[in-house]
Amino acid sequence: MTKATLSDPIFHDEDAARAHFEALRWADGRSCPHCGVVGDDQSTLLQGKSHRPGLYKCNACAKPFTATIGTVYEDSKVPLNKWLLATHLMCSSKKGISAAQLQRDLGLGSYRTAWFMAHRIREAMIETDTAMLGGEGKIVEADETYYGRPAISPTLRTSGQPFLKGGKKRASRPVVALVERGGRAKVFHVAVADKATVSKIVRDNVHPATRLHTDESRLYTGSADVFASHETVKHSWGEYARGDVNTNSAEGFFGVFKKGMKGIYQHCSEKHLNRYVTEFGFRHNNRSKLGFSDTDRAALAVKGAIGKRLTYRRTDEAHV
């Protein structure tokens, strides 16, 4: 794929943007979203002043459709070229881009519009790959971090013991990361990072033949019975690496995540945290080290918009 620049016509011309999106969506032939018939010869482009650009009529069911039907772009009044530019900016910014900056860069009328666009793009970034991480001879690092304050502070520690006096005021929202060394990651925002929750996440997403690396947290005790091996580093002793045993990849991911959340987004309610976790996970899994350019990453996000819908009402609900 040709590397896109901000001067590319797809970011400034709506016709070029529509042609680009149609090529991505209908790579195997134009398809009717109503009856499912496939083939460029199975529909007709409606032209004339009475028809909006990009409107087709299915020859089989006689219903009209456009390329944006059944995508996160459907029913949007924002021009498609601005959608593509917003997607490119979010995919090429390592630590993210704020809705206020999107509003300025895209010349949008309101912050609310930019905020909603950003959440729709995060919806498109949700990955559907269910393959397990790791495998024979591979290493997966598991770690957890805490960000912000939960809507309702927990009364128990992750060990199940009650907080000390005033301790629950320090409680934060837990995020669990599984990072295959040199590969992909799966990241989860959980309500409570207790042993049962974290152990299930690890078992469900990491191949049993994997070498599992963690810190000395009790959340991972018993993992040696499930995986090829479970090796730990003891941060409390000042140990951060022992041979190839470390959690540096997971900690590196969290470093980028926290810098983005604190420096770019600054504030995020708990009900939306998982959307931001998805965004950082998407960029990590499609980073340049794995052979993806900014253009490739944006194209994947645009393709991910297909088959998904996100209304404003749903955006204001918790993302689980």
C-alpha positions in Angstrom: 0.0 0.0 0.0 1.3 3.5 -0.9 2.2 5.5 2.2 -0.3 8.2 2.8 0.6 11.8 3.8 -1.6 14.5 5.2 -1.6 16.1 1.7 -3.2 13.0 0.2 -6.5 13.8 -1.6 -8.4 11.2 0.5 -8.0 13.5 3.5 -9.2 16.7 1.7 -11.6 15.6 -1.1 -14.8 13.7 -0.3 -15.0 12.0 -3.7 -11.4 10.7 -3.3 -12.2 9.6 0.3 -15.3 7.7 -0.9 -13.4 5.9 -3.7 -10.7 4.9 -1.2 -13.2 3.6 1.3 -15.2 1.7 -1.4 -11.9 0.1 -2.5 -11.2 -1.1 1.0 -14.8 -2.3 1.8 -15.5 -3.8 -1.6 -12.2 -5.3 -2.5 -13.9 -8.5 -3.6 -16.8 -6.8 -5.4 -19.5 -4.4 -4.5 -22.1 -6.0 -2.2 -25.6 -5.0 -1.3 -26.1 -4.7 2.5 -29.8 -5.4 2.2 -29.8 -8.7 0.2 -26.1 -9.7 0.2 -25.7 -10.0 -3.6 -22.1 -9.5 -4.6 -20.7 -8.1 -7.8 -19.9 -4.8 -9.4 -22.4 -5.6 -12.1 -25.1 -6.4 -9.6 -25.8 -2.7 -8.7 -26.0 0.6 -10.5 -24.6 4.0 -9.5 -27.4 6.5 -9.3 -26.3 9.8 -10.8 -27.9 13.2 -11.1 -28.7 16.1 -8.8 -31.5 14.2 -7.1 -29.1 11.6 -5.8 -26.3 12.1 -3.3 -22.8 11.0 -4.4 -21.9 7.4 -3.9 -25.5 6.1 -3.9 -26.1 2.7 -5.6 -29.2 0.8 -6.4 -29.2 -3.0 -6.1 -30.4 -4.7 -9.3 -31.7 -7.7 -7.3 -33.7 -6.1 -4.4 -34.0 -2.6 -5.9 -33.0 -1.0 -2.6 -30.5 1.9 -2.5 -27.3 1.8 -0.5 -23.9 3.5 0.1 -20.6 2.1 1.2 -21.1 3.6 4.7 -24.2 1.5 5.5 -23.4 -0.9 8.3 -20.3 0.9 9.5 -19.5 3.3 12.3 -19.6 6.1 9.6 -23.3 5.4 8.9 -25.7 8.4 9.3 -22.8 10.8 10.1 -23.0 14.3 8.8 -19.2 14.6 9.0 -17.6 14.3 5.5 -15.9 10.9 4.9 -12.6 12.6 4.1 -12.6 14.0 7.7 -13.4 10.5 9.1 -10.3 9.1 7.2 -8.1 12.0 8.4 -9.3 11.5 12.1 -8.6 7.7 11.8 -5.1 8.4 10.3 -4.3 10.9 13.1 -5.4 8.5 15.9 -3.5 5.6 14.3 -0.3 7.5 13.8 -0.1 9.2 17.2 1.7 6.8 19.5 0.2 8.2 22.6 -3.2 9.2 21.1 -4.7 12.5 20.1 -7.3 14.4 22.2 -10.8 15.2 21.0 -10.0 18.9 21.4 -7.0 18.5 19.0 -9.2 16.6 16.5 -11.7 19.3 16.6 -9.0 21.9 15.7 -7.3 19.8 13.1 -10.5 18.8 11.3 -12.3 22.1 11.7 -15.3 20.5 13.4 -18.1 22.7 14.9 -18.1 21.2 18.4 -16.0 19.2 20.8 -18.9 16.8 21.3 -18.7 15.8 17.6 -14.9 15.2 17.8 -15.4 13.2 21.0 -18.0 11.0 19.5 -15.9 10.5 16.3 -13.0 9.3 18.4 -15.1 6.8 20.3 -16.5 5.5 17.0 -12.9 5.0 15.7 -12.0 3.2 18.9 -15.0 0.9 18.2 -13.5 0.2 14.8 -10.2 -0.6 16.5 -11.7 -3.5 18.4 -9.8 -6.6 17.2 -11.6 -9.9 16.7 -8.5 -12.2 16.7 -9.2 -14.9 19.2 -5.9 -16.8 18.7 -4.0 -17.4 22.0 -0.8 -15.6 22.7 2.5 -17.5 22.9 3.1 -21.2 22.2 6.0 -23.6 22.3 9.3 -21.7 22.8 7.6 -18.4 23.2 7.4 -16.0 26.2 4.3 -14.1 27.4 4.6 -11.5 30.1 1.7 -10.8 32.4 1.4 -7.7 34.5 -1.2 -5.3 35.9 -1.3 -1.6 36.5 -3.8 0.8 38.0 -5.1 4.0 36.5 -7.4 6.7 37.9 -10.1 6.3 40.5 -12.9 3.9 40.2 -16.5 5.1 40.2 -17.1 3.0 43.4 -14.1 2.3 45.5 -13.6 -1.4 46.4 -13.6 -2.4 50.1 -11.3 -5.4 49.7 -7.7 -5.8 48.5 -7.0 -8.1 45.5 -6.0 -10.7 48.1 -9.5 -10.6 49.6 -8.4 -8.8 52.8 -10.0 -5.5 53.8 -8.2 -2.2 53.2 -6.5 -0.6 56.1 -8.1 2.6 57.5 -8.3 5.1 54.6 -6.7 2.6 52.2 -9.7 2.4 49.9 -9.2 6.0 49.0 -6.0 4.9 47.1 -7.9 2.3 45.1 -7.6 2.6 41.3 -9.0 1.0 38.2 -7.0 -2.2 37.3 -5.8 -2.9 33.8 -4.3 -6.4 33.0 -1.9 -6.8 30.1 -0.6 -10.0 28.4 2.2 -9.2 26.1 3.9 -11.8 23.8 7.5 -10.8 23.7 8.2 -9.4 20.2 4.6 -9.9 19.3 1.0 -9.0 20.1 -0.8 -8.0 23.3 -4.2 -8.5 24.9 -5.2 -5.9 27.4 -8.2 -5.8 29.7 -9.8 -3.4 32.1 -11.4 -5.4 34.9 -13.6 -4.3 37.8 -11.4 -6.1 40.3 -7.9 -7.6 39.8 -8.2 -10.5 42.1 -6.6 -13.9 41.7 -9.7 -15.6 40.2 -10.2 -12.8 37.6 -6.6 -12.5 36.6 -6.0 -16.3 36.5 -8.9 -16.8 34.2 -7.8 -14.1 31.8 -4.3 -15.6 31.7 -5.6 -19.2 31.2 -8.1 -18.1 28.5 -5.6 -16.1 26.4 -2.2 -17.7 26.8 -1.2 -21.1 25.2 -0.3 -23.8 27.7 3.1 -24.4 26.0 4.2 -20.9 26.8 6.8 -19.6 29.2 5.0 -17.2 31.5 6.9 -14.3 33.0 5.5 -12.2 35.8 6.6 -10.3 38.9 6.2 -11.8 42.3 2.5 -10.9 42.6 0.4 -13.6 44.3 -2.2 -13.1 41.5 -0.1 -15.6 39.4 0.7 -18.3 41.9 -0.1 -21.7 40.6 0.6 -20.8 36.9 3.5 -23.3 36.8 0.8 -26.0 36.8 -0.8 -24.6 33.7 2.0 -23.4 31.5 5.3 -24.8 30.4 7.0 -22.7 33.1 6.3 -19.8 35.3 9.3 -17.6 36.0 9.2 -14.4 38.1 11.4 -11.4 38.9 11.3 -9.9 42.4 10.8 -6.2 42.0 10.7 -5.9 45.8 14.3 -7.0 45.9 15.4 -4.6 43.2 15.5 -7.4 40.6 14.1 -6.4 37.2 15.8 -9.0 34.9 17.4 -12.4 35.4 18.8 -13.7 32.2 15.9 -13.5 29.7 13.3 -13.4 32.6 11.7 -10.0 32.9 8.4 -8.1 32.3 10.0 -5.3 30.4 7.6 -5.6 27.4 4.5 -5.4 29.5 6.0 -2.5 31.5 6.9 -0.8 28.3 3.3 -1.1 27.1 2.0 0.4 30.3 4.6 3.2 30.1 3.1 4.4 26.7 -0.4 3.8 28.0 0.0 5.9 31.1 1.9 8.7 29.3 -1.0 8.9 26.8 -3.7 8.8 29.4 -2.1 11.4 31.6 -0.5 13.6 29.0 -3.0 13.5 26.1 -6.4 12.4 27.4 -5.9 13.6 31.0 -9.3 12.5 32.2 -11.3 9.4 31.4 -14.4 8.1 33.2 -14.2 4.4 34.2 -17.1 3.4 31.9 -15.0 4.5 28.9 -11.6 3.2 30.1 -11.9 0.0 28.1 -12.3 1.9 24.9 -9.0 3.7 25.5 -7.3 0.4 26.4 -8.5 -0.9 23.1 -7.0 2.0 21.3 -3.5 1.5 22.8 -3.7 -2.2 22.3 -4.6 -1.8 18.6 -1.6 0.5 18.0 0.7 -1.9 19.8 -0.4 -4.9 17.8 0.0 -3.1 14.5 3.2 -1.2 15.3 6.1 -0.6 12.9 8.3 -3.3 14.6 5.8 -5.8 13.3 5.9 -4.4 9.8 3.0 -1.9 9.9 3.2 1.7 8.7 0.8 4.4 9.7 -1.0 3.9 6.5 -1.4 0.2 7.0 -2.6 0.8 10.6 -5.2 3.3 9.4 -6.4 1.0 6.7 -6.9 -1.8 9.2 -8.9 0.6 11.4 -11.1 1.7 8.5 -11.7 -1.9 7.6 -12.6 -2.5 11.2 -15.4 0.0 10.9 -17.3 -2.4 8.7 -20.0 -4.4 10.4 -20.0 -2.2 13.5 -22.4 0.5 14.7 -22.1 2.9 17.6 -24.8 5.4 18.4 -24.3 8.3 20.8 -26.6 6.7 23.4 -24.4 3.5 23.3 -21.3 5.6 23.5 -22.5 7.0 26.9 -22.9 3.4 28.2 -20.2 1.2 29.6 -18.0 -0.6 27.1 -17.6 -4.2 28.1 
